[in-house]
Amino acid sequence: MAPNTSQLDPAVLELGQLFADAGFELSLVGGPVRDLFLHRTSPDLDFTTDATPDEILAVAKRWADSHWEMGREFGTIGFRKRKPGGGVLLIEVTTYRAEAYDPESRKPAVAFGTNLEDDLARRDFTTNAMALRLPSLELVDPHGGAADLAAGILRTPGTPEQSFSDDPLRMMRAARFASQLGLSVHPEVRRAMAEMAGRITIISAERVRDELIKLICGADPRAGVDLLVETGLAELVLPEVPALKLETDEHHRHKDVYQHSLQVLEQAAALETGPDGPVPGPDFVLRFAALMHDVGKPKTRRFEQGGAVSFRHHDLAGAKLTARRMKALRFDNDSIKAVSRLVELHMRFYGYGDAGWTDSAVRRYVTDAGPVLERLHRLTRSDVTTRNQRKADRLSFAYDDLEQRIAVLAEREELDSIRPDLDGAAIMAMLGLKPGPVVGRAYKFLLEQRMELGPQSAEAAEAALRAWWAQQPESRAAEPEAHAPIAEDHA
């Protein structure tokens, strides 16, 4: 197994020659080298050198189109280089270094090194501890990373205990690589992850979040999640997921919720679209909602008379738990809103096939889903994991019918932007109102009418609004004021 160096951009060799001419070593290192073996293209290129940050700048500042120094304290200088045929290269050059975490610290203490082999020894896994010397393209692989990659095994250059002590986030990265690259974690690495899981608590929520996103968006997210759960890491970073391992009673009156959730995650990922489709994959929002959709079940499980098991309102409970966890992991508000909304709505469809829905119910389904409608379609379909083929077909046909009705109504009524037939200005003009809560109530009433009846003429909307207004206390309170001038004339 050899790296496919033919896919290297010529600028990489050009930069290597610049450093060599200046008397310094330069090597392409880490993920970009690993990806050359896998015939993958890395969007960012990482280099390591014996040059100091000041010397790095002196060599490459004029060669690059721009640079940044935000990582200078860690020995890193970044560069941006435009490619002749279009596009750009993002490059980071870092001085040889060794870093370790203080047992109570979230930030690494950095010490610069003097040679490439020592730099590689401090890296997370053997598959990332390979380098290509530039411009000679000599492979440096002191820890057998190429052989491990060929065997599909994830090991650490030194002992896993030392590696995870130096940087506990590497335990999350192990799960991420299991998802992204399909690598099996070596038993010693797995054992160390289980024994040292508690060390993850010194890592910031933001860094854990970023690794979790990459894991969920990997080629095999099920493998990554399973590794987090089996090693105990999930208990600390995503406890709602291992909680899904509900004890199954001897009569198996409910399915294995944990395994069901992993299957839904896989099925949802399979329903993602290409870049031009409505849900381009990998889509974190859809996948994470699929994983979390049943996290409300442990809290709501009830054993009913007659032996049945119920999970009433687990969708609402799950939406709250999901939002709370995502806030703790410092997700942005838009992502929190989208994922928790999907969890809240994932049960809305059930019953459609038996009772059917009015046009009003279809409108509400679309309006409540809003921008996550296409994801909701995929989540709902993915939630069918029954082995009963007749039941699965019935649910699939029912959802086909619902999507068709949505398409018909959307074409006729512009469902993606449902609004009342009269806007706020028209409401105030008709009723002689100033901006305030009463106008909001009137708007909400007309929106309900629009949901129930579909588009109405302006005349019909005005008649409905006047009838509603006649029943409001503000309307009756305004009547004496309207007649006040007449009373004064009689006086």
C-alpha positions as CSV (number, residue, x, y, z in Angstrom):
1,M,0.0,0.0,0.0
2,A,1.5,3.3,-1.1
3,P,0.4,6.9,-1.1
4,N,-0.9,8.3,-4.3
5,T,1.4,11.3,-4.6
6,S,0.3,12.0,-8.1
7,Q,-2.7,13.8,-6.7
8,L,-0.6,16.3,-4.8
9,D,-1.0,19.9,-6.0
10,P,2.3,21.2,-7.6
11,A,2.2,24.0,-5.0
12,V,3.0,21.5,-2.3
13,L,6.3,20.6,-3.9
14,E,7.0,24.2,-4.7
15,L,6.6,25.1,-1.0
16,G,8.8,22.2,0.0
17,Q,11.6,23.5,-2.3
18,L,11.3,27.0,-0.8
19,F,11.9,25.6,2.7
20,A,14.8,23.3,1.5
21,D,16.4,26.3,-0.3
22,A,16.2,28.3,3.0
23,G,17.9,25.4,4.9
24,F,14.8,24.0,6.6
25,E,12.9,20.7,6.7
26,L,9.3,20.6,5.6
27,S,6.9,17.6,5.6
28,L,3.3,17.1,4.7
29,V,1.9,15.4,7.8
30,G,-1.2,13.8,9.3
31,G,-4.6,13.5,7.7
32,P,-3.5,14.7,4.2
33,V,-0.9,11.9,4.0
34,R,-3.4,9.3,5.3
35,D,-5.8,10.5,2.6
36,L,-3.2,10.0,-0.1
37,F,-3.4,6.3,0.7
38,L,-7.2,6.4,0.6
39,H,-7.3,8.3,-2.7
40,R,-9.2,11.1,-1.0
41,T,-8.5,14.8,-1.3
42,S,-8.0,16.8,1.8
43,P,-9.4,20.4,1.7
44,D,-6.7,21.6,4.2
45,L,-3.0,20.8,4.1
46,D,-1.0,20.4,7.3
47,F,2.8,20.7,7.2
48,T,5.4,20.5,10.0
49,T,8.9,22.0,10.0
50,D,12.0,22.6,12.1
51,A,11.6,26.4,11.4
52,T,10.2,28.7,14.0
53,P,7.1,30.7,13.4
54,D,9.2,33.8,12.5
55,E,11.2,31.7,10.1
56,I,8.1,30.1,8.6
57,L,6.8,33.6,7.8
58,A,10.1,34.7,6.4
59,V,10.2,31.8,3.9
60,A,6.5,31.7,2.8
61,K,5.0,35.1,3.3
62,R,5.8,36.4,-0.2
63,W,5.0,33.0,-1.8
64,A,1.4,33.0,-0.4
65,D,-1.4,35.3,-1.3
66,S,-2.3,35.9,2.3
67,H,-1.5,34.5,5.8
68,W,-2.8,34.5,9.4
69,E,-1.1,34.1,12.7
70,M,-4.0,33.1,15.1
71,G,-2.2,29.8,15.9
72,R,1.2,31.4,16.5
73,E,1.3,30.5,20.2
74,F,1.0,26.9,19.2
75,G,3.7,27.3,16.5
76,T,1.3,27.5,13.6
77,I,1.2,29.9,10.7
78,G,-1.6,29.7,8.1
79,F,-1.4,30.6,4.4
80,R,-3.8,30.9,1.5
81,K,-2.5,30.2,-2.0
82,R,-4.5,30.7,-5.2
83,K,-4.2,27.9,-7.7
84,P,-3.5,28.8,-11.4
85,G,-6.5,26.9,-12.6
86,G,-8.9,28.3,-10.0
87,G,-9.6,27.5,-6.4
88,V,-7.4,28.0,-3.4
89,L,-5.1,26.0,-1.1
90,L,-5.4,26.4,2.7
91,I,-2.1,25.6,4.3
92,E,-1.0,25.4,7.9
93,V,2.7,25.1,8.8
94,T,3.6,24.2,12.3
95,T,6.9,24.0,14.1
96,Y,7.8,20.5,15.4
97,R,6.2,20.2,18.8
98,A,5.1,18.1,21.7
99,E,2.0,18.9,23.7
100,A,0.3,17.5,26.7
101,Y,-2.7,18.4,28.9
102,D,-2.4,19.2,32.6
103,P,-4.8,16.8,34.4
104,E,-7.1,19.7,35.3
105,S,-6.6,21.9,32.2
106,R,-8.6,22.3,29.0
107,K,-5.7,23.8,27.1
108,P,-2.5,22.0,25.9
109,A,0.9,23.2,27.1
110,V,3.0,23.5,24.0
111,A,6.7,22.7,23.8
112,F,8.5,23.0,20.4
113,G,10.5,20.0,19.2
114,T,13.6,19.6,17.1
115,N,12.9,16.6,14.8
116,L,10.2,15.0,12.7
117,E,10.2,11.6,14.4
118,D,9.5,13.1,17.8
119,D,6.7,15.2,16.3
120,L,5.1,12.1,14.8
121,A,5.3,10.2,18.1
122,R,3.0,12.7,19.8
123,R,0.2,12.4,17.3
124,D,-3.1,10.8,18.0
125,F,-3.1,7.6,15.9
126,T,-0.6,5.7,13.8
127,T,-2.6,6.4,10.6
128,N,-2.1,10.1,11.3
129,A,1.5,9.7,12.3
130,M,2.9,9.5,8.8
131,A,4.7,12.2,6.9
132,L,6.0,12.9,3.4
133,R,9.3,14.8,3.4
134,L,9.3,17.6,0.8
135,P,10.2,18.0,-1.9
136,S,11.7,14.4,-2.0
137,L,8.4,12.7,-1.2
138,E,10.1,10.3,1.1
139,L,7.5,8.5,3.3
140,V,8.3,8.6,7.0
141,D,6.2,6.0,8.9
142,P,7.9,5.0,12.1
143,H,4.8,3.6,13.8
144,G,3.4,1.4,11.0
145,G,0.5,3.7,10.0
146,A,0.3,2.4,6.4
147,A,0.1,-1.2,7.6
148,D,-2.6,-0.3,10.1
149,L,-4.5,1.6,7.5
150,A,-4.4,-1.4,5.2
151,A,-5.6,-3.6,8.0
152,G,-8.3,-1.2,9.0
153,I,-7.1,-0.9,12.5
154,L,-6.9,2.2,14.7
155,R,-3.9,2.2,17.1
156,T,-1.9,4.9,18.9
157,P,1.8,5.5,18.3
158,G,2.6,5.0,22.0
159,T,0.4,3.6,24.7
160,P,-3.2,4.6,24.4
161,E,-3.2,5.7,28.0
162,Q,-0.5,8.2,27.4
163,S,-2.1,9.4,24.2
164,F,-5.5,10.0,25.9
165,S,-3.9,11.5,28.9
166,D,-2.1,14.0,26.7
167,D,-5.4,14.9,24.9
168,P,-8.6,13.3,26.0
169,L,-10.4,14.5,22.9
170,R,-8.6,11.8,21.0
171,M,-11.1,9.3,22.5
172,M,-13.8,11.2,20.6
173,R,-11.6,11.2,17.5
174,A,-11.3,7.4,17.7
175,A,-15.1,7.1,17.5
176,R,-15.1,9.7,14.7
177,F,-12.6,7.8,12.6
178,A,-14.6,4.6,13.2
179,S,-17.5,6.4,11.5
180,Q,-15.6,8.3,8.9
181,L,-13.0,5.8,7.8
182,G,-14.5,2.5,8.8
183,L,-11.5,1.6,11.0
184,S,-11.8,-0.9,13.8
185,V,-10.5,0.3,17.2
186,H,-7.7,-1.9,18.5
187,P,-8.7,-3.7,21.7
188,E,-6.1,-1.9,23.8
189,V,-7.4,1.4,22.5
190,R,-11.0,0.5,23.3
191,R,-10.0,-0.7,26.8
192,A,-8.2,2.6,27.5
193,M,-11.2,4.6,26.2
194,A,-13.4,2.8,28.7
195,E,-11.0,3.2,31.6
196,M,-10.2,6.8,30.9
197,A,-13.7,8.1,29.7
198,G,-13.9,10.4,32.7
199,R,-11.0,12.5,31.3
200,I,-13.3,13.8,28.6
201,T,-14.8,16.1,31.1
202,I,-11.8,18.5,31.0
203,I,-12.4,19.1,27.3
204,S,-14.6,22.1,26.3
205,A,-18.1,21.5,25.1
206,E,-17.3,23.2,21.8
207,R,-14.5,20.8,20.9
208,V,-16.7,17.8,21.9
209,R,-19.5,19.2,19.8
210,D,-17.3,19.6,16.7
211,E,-16.1,15.9,17.0
212,L,-19.7,14.8,17.4
213,I,-20.8,16.6,14.3
214,K,-18.0,14.9,12.2
215,L,-18.9,11.5,13.7
216,I,-22.6,11.9,12.9
217,C,-21.8,13.0,9.4
218,G,-19.4,10.1,8.7
219,A,-20.0,7.2,6.4
220,D,-20.9,4.8,9.3
221,P,-22.3,6.9,12.1
222,R,-23.8,3.8,13.8
223,A,-20.3,2.4,14.4
224,G,-19.1,5.7,15.9
225,V,-22.1,6.1,18.2
226,D,-21.9,2.4,19.3
227,L,-18.2,2.9,20.3
228,L,-19.1,6.0,22.4
229,V,-21.8,4.0,24.2
230,E,-19.8,0.8,24.7
231,T,-16.8,2.7,26.2
232,G,-18.9,4.9,28.5
233,L,-18.0,8.2,26.7
234,A,-21.6,8.7,25.7
235,E,-22.7,8.7,29.4
236,L,-20.7,11.9,29.7
237,V,-21.2,13.7,26.4
238,L,-24.5,12.4,25.2
239,P,-26.2,10.5,28.1
240,E,-29.7,10.5,26.5
241,V,-28.5,7.9,23.9
242,P,-27.2,5.1,26.3
243,A,-30.4,5.7,28.3
244,L,-32.3,4.3,25.3
245,K,-31.0,0.9,26.3
246,L,-34.2,0.1,28.2
247,E,-34.5,-3.2,29.9
248,T,-36.7,-5.4,27.6
249,D,-39.2,-7.4,29.6
250,E,-39.4,-11.2,29.2
251,H,-42.5,-10.9,26.9
252,H,-40.7,-8.3,24.6
253,R,-43.6,-5.9,24.7
254,H,-41.5,-3.1,23.2
255,K,-38.6,-3.1,20.8
256,D,-35.0,-2.4,21.7
257,V,-35.2,1.4,21.5
258,Y,-31.4,1.9,21.3
259,Q,-31.0,-0.4,18.3
260,H,-34.1,1.0,16.7
261,S,-32.7,4.5,17.0
262,L,-29.4,3.4,15.4
263,Q,-31.3,1.8,12.5
264,V,-33.4,5.0,12.0
265,L,-30.1,6.9,11.9
266,E,-28.8,4.6,9.2
267,Q,-32.1,4.8,7.2
268,A,-32.3,8.5,7.4
269,A,-28.7,8.9,6.1
270,A,-29.7,6.6,3.2
271,L,-32.5,9.0,2.2
272,E,-30.3,12.1,1.9
273,T,-30.1,13.6,-1.5
274,G,-27.3,14.8,-3.8
275,P,-26.1,18.4,-3.7
276,D,-29.0,19.6,-5.9
277,G,-31.7,17.8,-3.9
278,P,-33.7,19.2,-0.9
279,V,-31.6,17.5,1.7
280,P,-28.0,17.2,0.5
281,G,-26.0,14.7,2.5
282,P,-24.4,14.4,4.9
283,D,-27.1,16.4,6.8
284,F,-26.3,16.7,10.5
285,V,-29.7,18.0,11.4
286,L,-31.6,15.1,9.9
287,R,-29.1,12.5,11.2
288,F,-29.0,13.9,14.8
289,A,-32.8,14.1,14.9
290,A,-33.0,10.5,13.8
291,L,-30.6,9.5,16.6
292,M,-32.4,11.5,19.2
293,H,-36.0,11.1,18.1
294,D,-36.9,8.6,20.9
295,V,-34.9,10.0,23.8
296,G,-38.1,10.9,25.5
297,K,-39.1,7.2,25.8
298,P,-37.2,6.3,29.0
299,K,-38.8,9.2,30.8
300,T,-42.4,8.4,29.6
301,R,-42.4,4.6,29.6
302,R,-45.5,3.2,31.4
303,F,-46.6,-0.4,31.9
304,E,-50.4,-0.4,31.3
305,Q,-53.0,-2.8,32.6
306,G,-53.2,-5.9,30.3
307,G,-49.4,-5.9,29.7
308,A,-49.1,-3.1,27.2
309,V,-46.2,-0.6,27.3
310,S,-46.9,3.1,26.5
311,F,-44.6,6.1,25.8
312,R,-47.2,8.9,25.8
313,H,-45.9,12.3,24.7
314,H,-42.4,11.0,24.3
315,D,-42.1,13.2,21.3
316,L,-42.6,16.4,23.4
317,A,-40.4,15.1,26.2
318,G,-37.7,14.2,23.7
319,A,-37.8,17.6,22.0
320,K,-37.1,19.2,25.4
321,L,-34.3,16.8,26.2
322,T,-32.7,17.2,22.8
323,A,-32.7,21.0,23.0
324,R,-31.2,20.9,26.5
325,R,-28.4,18.6,25.4
326,M,-27.6,20.7,22.3
327,K,-27.5,23.8,24.4
328,A,-25.1,22.1,26.8
329,L,-22.9,21.3,23.8
330,R,-23.0,24.9,22.6
331,F,-24.8,24.3,19.4
332,D,-26.1,27.3,17.5
333,N,-29.8,28.3,18.0
334,D,-30.8,27.5,14.4
335,S,-29.5,23.9,14.7
336,I,-31.2,23.4,18.1
337,K,-34.5,24.7,16.8
338,A,-34.4,22.5,13.7
339,V,-33.4,19.2,15.4
340,S,-35.8,19.6,18.4
341,R,-38.6,20.5,16.0
342,L,-38.1,17.3,14.1
343,V,-38.1,15.3,17.3
344,E,-41.3,17.0,18.4
345,L,-43.0,16.3,15.1
346,H,-41.8,12.8,14.3
347,M,-45.0,11.2,15.6
348,R,-47.4,13.6,13.9
349,F,-48.0,11.4,10.8
350,Y,-49.1,8.3,12.6
351,G,-52.8,7.7,12.3
352,Y,-53.0,9.4,8.9
353,G,-53.3,6.1,7.1
354,D,-56.2,4.9,9.3
355,A,-58.3,8.1,9.6
356,G,-57.1,10.3,6.8
357,W,-56.6,14.0,7.2
358,T,-58.6,17.0,6.2
359,D,-57.0,19.6,4.0
360,S,-56.8,21.7,7.2
361,A,-54.7,19.0,8.9
362,V,-52.3,18.8,5.9
363,R,-51.9,22.6,6.0
364,R,-51.0,22.5,9.7
365,Y,-48.5,19.7,9.1
366,V,-46.7,21.7,6.5
367,T,-46.9,25.0,8.4
368,D,-45.7,23.4,11.7
369,A,-42.8,21.8,10.0
370,G,-41.8,24.9,8.1
371,P,-38.2,24.8,6.8
372,V,-37.6,21.2,8.1
373,L,-40.5,19.7,6.1
374,E,-38.2,17.8,3.7
375,R,-36.2,16.4,6.6
376,L,-39.4,15.5,8.4
377,H,-40.5,13.5,5.3
378,R,-37.3,11.5,5.6
379,L,-37.3,11.1,9.3
380,T,-40.9,9.8,9.3
381,R,-40.1,7.3,6.6
382,S,-36.9,6.2,8.4
383,D,-38.8,5.6,11.7
384,V,-40.4,2.5,10.2
385,T,-38.2,-0.4,11.3
386,T,-40.9,-3.1,11.6
387,R,-40.2,-6.6,10.2
388,N,-43.9,-6.8,9.3
389,Q,-43.7,-6.1,5.6
390,R,-47.4,-5.5,5.3
391,K,-47.3,-2.9,8.0
392,A,-44.2,-1.3,6.5
393,D,-45.9,-1.1,3.1
394,R,-49.1,0.3,4.5
395,L,-47.2,3.1,6.2
396,S,-45.1,3.8,3.1
397,F,-48.2,4.0,0.9
398,A,-49.9,6.3,3.4
399,Y,-46.9,8.6,3.5
400,D,-46.8,8.6,-0.3
401,D,-50.4,9.7,-0.3
402,L,-49.6,12.5,2.2
403,E,-46.7,13.8,0.2
404,Q,-48.9,13.8,-2.9
405,R,-51.6,15.8,-1.1
406,I,-49.0,18.2,0.1
407,A,-47.7,18.7,-3.5
408,V,-51.3,19.3,-4.8
409,L,-52.1,21.8,-2.0
410,A,-48.8,23.5,-2.4
411,E,-49.3,24.0,-6.1
412,R,-52.8,25.4,-5.5
413,E,-52.2,27.4,-2.3
414,E,-48.5,28.2,-1.9
415,L,-48.3,26.2,1.3
416,D,-44.7,27.2,2.0
417,S,-45.9,30.7,2.9
418,I,-49.4,30.4,4.3
419,R,-50.7,33.8,5.5
420,P,-54.1,35.2,6.3
421,D,-56.2,36.6,3.5
422,L,-55.9,40.1,5.1
423,D,-52.7,41.6,6.4
424,G,-52.2,43.6,9.6
425,A,-52.7,46.9,7.8
426,A,-56.0,45.8,6.3
427,I,-57.2,44.5,9.7
428,M,-56.4,47.9,11.4
429,A,-58.1,49.9,8.7
430,M,-61.3,47.7,8.8
431,L,-61.6,47.7,12.6
432,G,-60.2,51.2,13.3
433,L,-57.5,49.7,15.5
434,K,-54.0,50.9,16.3
435,P,-51.0,48.4,16.5
436,G,-51.3,46.2,19.5
437,P,-52.3,42.8,20.9
438,V,-55.8,43.0,19.5
439,V,-54.5,43.2,16.0
440,G,-52.4,40.1,16.7
441,R,-55.4,38.2,17.9
442,A,-57.3,39.2,14.8
443,Y,-54.4,38.1,12.6
444,K,-54.3,34.7,14.4
445,F,-58.0,34.3,13.9
446,L,-57.7,34.9,10.2
447,L,-54.7,32.5,10.0
448,E,-56.8,29.8,11.7
449,Q,-59.5,30.5,9.1
450,R,-57.0,30.1,6.3
451,M,-55.8,26.8,7.8
452,E,-59.3,25.4,8.0
453,L,-60.9,26.7,4.8
454,G,-58.0,27.4,2.5
455,P,-57.7,30.6,0.5
456,Q,-60.8,32.9,0.7
457,S,-61.9,36.0,-1.2
458,A,-61.3,39.4,0.4
459,E,-65.1,39.7,0.9
460,A,-65.4,36.4,2.7
461,A,-62.4,37.2,4.9
462,E,-63.8,40.6,5.8
463,A,-67.2,39.1,6.7
464,A,-65.5,36.5,8.9
465,L,-63.4,39.2,10.6
466,R,-66.4,41.4,11.3
467,A,-68.3,38.5,12.8
468,W,-65.3,37.7,15.0
469,W,-64.9,41.3,16.0
470,A,-68.5,41.6,17.1
471,Q,-67.8,38.9,19.7
472,Q,-64.7,40.6,21.2
473,P,-64.9,42.5,24.5
474,E,-62.9,45.4,22.9
475,S,-65.6,45.8,20.3
476,R,-68.4,46.1,22.8
477,A,-66.3,48.4,25.0
478,A,-65.8,50.7,22.1
479,E,-69.5,51.2,21.4
480,P,-70.3,53.8,24.1
481,E,-67.3,55.8,23.0
482,A,-68.7,55.8,19.5
483,H,-72.0,57.3,20.8
484,A,-70.5,59.7,23.3
485,P,-70.8,62.8,21.0
486,I,-74.5,62.1,20.5
487,A,-75.1,61.9,24.3
488,E,-73.4,65.3,24.8
489,D,-75.6,66.9,22.2
490,H,-78.8,65.7,24.0
491,A,-77.4,67.1,27.2
